[in-house]
Amino acid sequence: MSHYLFNEFNEVSAKEWKQKIQADLKGADYNDTLVWKNLEGIDVKPFYHLDETETNHYSIEVKNPNDWNIAQTIFINNESISNHFILNAIERGAECVLLKADKEFDITSVFKDFPFEKASIYFNFSFLSEPFIIKLINFFSNKNGLVYYNLDPIGNLSRTGNWFRNLNEDFEILRRIKNQKTKENIVAIDGSLYQNSGANIIQQLAYSLAHANEYLNYFKDSNLSDFKITFKLSVGSNYFFEIAKIRALRILYKMLAKEYNVSETCHIITMPSHRNKTIYDYNINMLRTTTEYMSAIIGGSNTICSDAYDSIYHKNNEFGERIARNQLLILREESYFKASNNPAKGSYYIEYLTRQLSEKALILFKNIETGGGFLSQLKKGVIQKKIKETASKEQDLFNSGKLILLGTNIHQNQEDQMKDNLELYPFSKSNPRKTLIEPILERRLSEINEQERLKKENKDEKI
């Protein structure tokens, strides 16, 4: 029936659509009125048409994962308590756990009764201990589980300004761990740092790719047949751009991996950004994370890590974690977000964004390599400077009200009081110390606004 119905309408070309739009604008400028300018420098038109679409614009085709997994973050402090949280998360719907640790822990206690055949494990260590990692590898060797160790000395340098030990020793430890007989991912690229510090999407892609290239270049003389990389990404609220970002990363990494004859498929774990989250009207964070989860799913993430709406100012709590986990469960089971493994394919707009982001990021990546590579640019402070410039532009948009965070810089609830609810310090911290390079610092857009409101709360209380 629909076939005959559509045959009754004449095709409308892109030129005819634009002429109609121009007429409706009644003299207003098309580009100034309807073309969206953004920090990525990509002009977004009001419509996209087959006439203007390159149907074969990719020289490289990538395959999205057939399914995606739900992960929950758990901090390892007290081993028995952490074990309880891990088992509870899996029982309530999590298919993976992202375990954060800042010191060695008792492995047997943490993984007591863990269902290795049912759930995958991701690690996020803020330390580098070769004996401990090897002990972990040996522990998991007969467990038939899927483990991602996610070691990233360069990420630690970028985040803290220092190596764990020094460049040569960190990389040699990484080499020795890699040479252990393990099928799991050892190396990870922490691209979330670039997003949360204010880098635009093109920078996030280029820096993540250049970051990965440092590891591939270091290991190029060894056996790379089983070498695999995990990318950790943060996803913001620019819905279609974030979908395209994840798709573009797969394209770019496949191009890079091909040069080293390694597996051309990367593993991507995504989590909501903290940059746009707020402490005032914090329930809106649930709306923000929902669209971010959707971008992550449609973009083709392997694993999506839930993040509680109150995580920036509250300690771990069962309610916030359950809400975050259920957001993903509802998207999967009730919104049919598992029905297709590549729902964005064929969308003229998303295909256009993917191509633009890929091409612009590749140019920036080549510029970084021409300038000596990612580590060289970090040491010179070039990467930090570029991120600061972009973050400043985004901050200016927020301060002027052109970039809106509902409930924070527009439609504030003046009766909202937060000074007694802050269990965690929600602002970027200044920790003066000696570093090799200037660290890349994460910072939320609404911090200054929130600090002013907190001061006002204290003044009002004194009055």
Phi, psi and omega in degrees: 000315183295331180298313180290325180300313182290334177293343180282349182252139176283146176292144178246123183282165176299323180296318180294321177300314182295321178298320178295318179296316180301320179294318181291336180286342176054047175099345178292149183288128182301310184292318182289328187272318191242344180270122185273125175264145184214175184293340179278351180074024179254118178284119181260119182276163181287342178206158177231142189226152179302327180302328185254014183255131174279108186290340180231054187278351178260128170278346181234127176257138178240156181250127176286156174298151181289336181208172178228154184245153178261127179241154175230137180276134178223130177273134179264111175235280171278121188300316183291321178293318178298320178299319178298315180297320181298309182295323179294318179298317181292320179297330185262011171126347178288139179255351178215159172233137174256109187260119179260137180213139176248008175202165178294153182220168178283110188296314183299320182291318182295324186254024176297127178064018181291132181277081187300329181284348187253329188227145177267163184233129172244140176249152173221094183265137172260022176215166179228106181234108181300312180300321182291317180296318179295323177298320177297314180301316179295322180296318183278351189300330181245020184261352179056039180247165179254119187232137176240113186278332171055050178277134187209077178301324179293322177298322177294320177299314181297319186281319187254341184090357181225153168288166171297314175235286172201170186305307186296316182291318179300316182288326178290323175298316179299319180296316182293321177294318179299326183284353172294151181282094179216143181266356186276167175287129178261319189258141176228155174246119182270083178282349180295330180301318183292320179292314184288345177266354174109008177293145175284175188294322179296318177296317179304315181294312183294317181292321178296320180292317179293324175300312178296323182297329178298318179291315180299319180293322180293320184268006188299334181273357178254178181287114182252014185298328180249018183281125181228148182237139172258136174251128174256120184238148168257141184245127180264194188265004176279084198311299185289324178296322180290324174300311182294328180300313182293320178294320180295323180299319179297320179296312183295318181292325178298321177296316181292314183298326180300326180292335182254002182057042176248174179306127185274001179256123177260158179256129186239123172246130184239155177214155179298148177291151170264347188297327183257010181273153187228157176266334174270144186049048188296339179296336177295338176302332178294322177293319180297313181293329180297313179292329178291320174300318181297317177300317182296320180292307184295327179291337176106037176288148174282318182222140179238124184265123180290151180219122184295145182299338183247018188293339183281345181226352180248145170291166180308133176216148187298322184295307181300319181291323179293318178300314182297316180295319181291331175303315181289322179296321178293317177300322182285307191271329185251339179254004174059038178280007174249008185287334181223143180267358177206063185292341182277347183297129179097349176286117183304318183294311183292323177297321178296314179297318180299317180294315181297313180296319179298313184293316181290322178292324179295321178297315180295319177301315179296324177295321178296316181294321177297327180277009176111355179101172187296314181296319179297317180291328175294314182296326178281348180084010182292314181299313181300317181297316181295320179295318179300319180298315180291318179298323179295319178297317179293321179297320178298321177296320178293314182297326181276352180088003178282333173252117191257132165243105185303134180086354182241301175250009172206144180053051178290142170268101186293344179272355180292120181244130184235349190298333181265002183254001187272095176281332178240150176286115189270004186249160179297138186257142175258118182234082183303125179198166180279125180229156178288321180226167174288122180289154174272119187256133175282144180206132177279149182296326190267009188300311182297316178304314183291321179296322178294320180291325177294320177298319180296322177301317181294320178296315180298325180293321180292324178294000000 
